[in-house]
Amino acid sequence: MSTTGIRVMIVDDHEVVREGLRTLLSRHSDLVVVGEAATTKEAIDVAARAKPDVIVMDVRLPDGSGVEACRTIREARPETKVIMLTSYADDEALFASIVAGAAGYLLKQTRGQAVIDAIATVAAGGSLLDPEVTGKVLERVRRGGEEADPAFASLTDQERKVLEQLAEGKTNREIGELLFLSEKTVKNYVSRILDKLGLARRAEAAAYMAKRRPRY
């Protein structure tokens, strides 16, 4: 950490949010704003140059996900701490943020002093995650090794069951009979699964699961 203060970077596509945070931080002599960004690409580029101690990062950005930016930035410079900022509570976004290496997660409705305290906490090596949240994440990691595959982590329990049967080469009708679902419902599940995993065909899903199985 810089001896002249905590170096902070702000990432949000709304100028009024960035301005508000910048004004808030400027009131504290131990905080120094070293960069701002409005997109995922810009966030990664500015972070590489500015080398902030802490980044306050919006979860949703116009050209991608703040979660992906968080992952990329921390892979390049693990000492940078990232606090994800969002307008509403979202368990999936929370999980993905933690998996990506974020040190915390705040709602935009959070009071100003709480943001200041959060920055100081993570800059000192602390975490904003309470034990209950950490426990949920560890349970999900235990169930499927999601820490290495956030796409798989986004699947619901039912989607995973369908994917398992899909990987066995079963037809939609056969899967429906096993899971007590209509053939149309299975078809909808398959479409959502392929979309979440970024795959185009059932055969690709089978290959995807074949690669995962040795880690089970």
N, C-alpha and C positions, 0 to 999 in steps of 0.2 A: 504494500500500500504506500502511496506517496506520503512523504513526511509533511507536505504542505496541506494535506487534507485528503478526503476520500474523493477519488475521481469518478464522477457519475456520468453515464450516458443515458439519453432519453430516446425511446423508440415508440412512435405512435403516428398513425397517418393523419390524425386530426391536429391541425396547427394550434387550435385553442387549448387542447390538452397539453401539448408540448410547452406552450407558453405558460400555462398555469403551473406545471411542474417546475419549469425553469425559475419562475418567480418565487415559488415556494422554497426551492433549494437555495436560491441566492440570499435568503435571509439567514442562512447558517454558514458562518465563516469556515467551518470544518468540512464543507461540501463544495466541490468544484465541478461544474458542468463542463465536460471536455468534448462533448459531441452530441449531435442529434441526428435522427434518421426517420424517414416516413415509410420506408419499404423494407422488405426482407433483404434484398440485394444491398441496398444502401446501408442497412444495419451491419451486415457482415463486413463491408468495405470500411466503414467508419470505425468500427470496433478494432479492426486490424491496425489502423493508423493511430487511433487515440489511446488504445490500451487502457480502457477504464477498469476501475476496481469493481464497480457495480453498474449493471445495466437495468433500467426499469423498462420492460418490454411488453408492448401490447400483444396479446395472444393472436389476434386476427389482423393481418396486414393485407393491403390490396393485391400484392403479387405473390402471396403465399402465407405460410404460418410462422408466427413468432416462435413457436415451439421448434421448428426446423432451424430457424436462425439461431436460437439458443444452442441447439446441438452443435451446429457448425462452429459457432464462436468458441464454445467451451472445448471442442476438440482441438482447436488451434491454440487456445490459451486457457487452460483449466483454472488458472487463478482468478479469472474474471467471474464474478458472481452475478447471477441473473434473477431478477424478481419479475415474474409474469404478472401482467396487469390485464384485467378484463372487466366487462360491464356486468356480467352476471356469473353466478356460480355454475360450474359445469364439471361434473365428476370426470368425464372423459378427458377434457382439456387439462384438468388438474393432474390426472395420472400421466398423461403424455408429457406434461411439463416436468414432472419429477423424473420421469424416465430420461428426459433430454438433459437432465443435470441442473435444472433450476433450483435455486436455494429457497424459493418461496413463491407465493401466489397471493395477490391482493385484488380486491374488488375496487373499481374506480370510485365507488362511493366511500371508500375508506377516508377517514379524516386525515388532514395534512400531517399532524404530528405523528400519526401511526405510520405514514410513509417514511418520514424522517427516521423514526425508530427502527423501521424495517431495514432501511439502507445501512444504518449503523450496525445492526445485528449481523447481517450477512457479510458485511465488510470485515467484521471481527471474526468471521469463521462460523457464525451461528446459522441456525435454520429457522424458518418461519413455520415449519410443519409441526403440528401438534401430534402427540402419540397415536391418537385415533386414526388420523389420516395416514401416518406412516405405516400403521398396522394394516390398513386396507391395501396399501401399495405392496407391502411385503407378501400379503396373501395372494394377490394377483400374480406376482412374480413366481411364487411357489407353485401355483397352479399351471403355469404354462411357459415360463421363461420369457415373458413378454419384454423384459428389459432390453433384449436384443432385437425385438421385433414389434415396434409400436403398431404396425398395421394389424398384426394378429391380435394385439391387445384390444383393438377397437371392436373385435367381434363379440357378439353376445354369446351366452352359453348355448342357446339354441342354434345359433349360426355355426358354432364350433362342432356341434353334434352333426349338423347337416354336412359340414365340410369333411368330417371324418368318414362319413358314408360315401360321399362324393369321391373321396380319394380311393375308396375300395372299388370304384367302378360301377356303383349301383345307379340305376336309373332314378328319375324323379319319382316314379310310381313306387319303386321298391323302397326308396327312402321314406316316402309318405307312409307306407304300410308299417315300417319299423318305428317311426316316430309319431304315428297317429296324426298325420297331417294330410291335407288334400294335396293332390298333384300340383295344382295351381299355386298353393302356398309354398310348396317346396321350390317351384320354379322361381318364385319371387325371392326366396331366401338365397338361392344360387346366384341370382343376378346381383343382390346386395353384397354377397360374399366376394364375388369376382371384382366388383367395383371397389370395395374396401381394400382388397389386396393388390389392386392394380393389375389384374390378370384379365385375359380376353377369352380363354376357353377352359372347359372342364379339365382337359388334359393337363393344362398348366397348373391347375389347382392340385391335381394328383401329384405332380412333380414337386410342387411347393411343400406338400405334406410329407413327401418322402424325404426331403431335406431336413425337415423339422424333427422327424421321429427319433433319430439318434440322440437328440437332446432331451427326450422325455424320460 
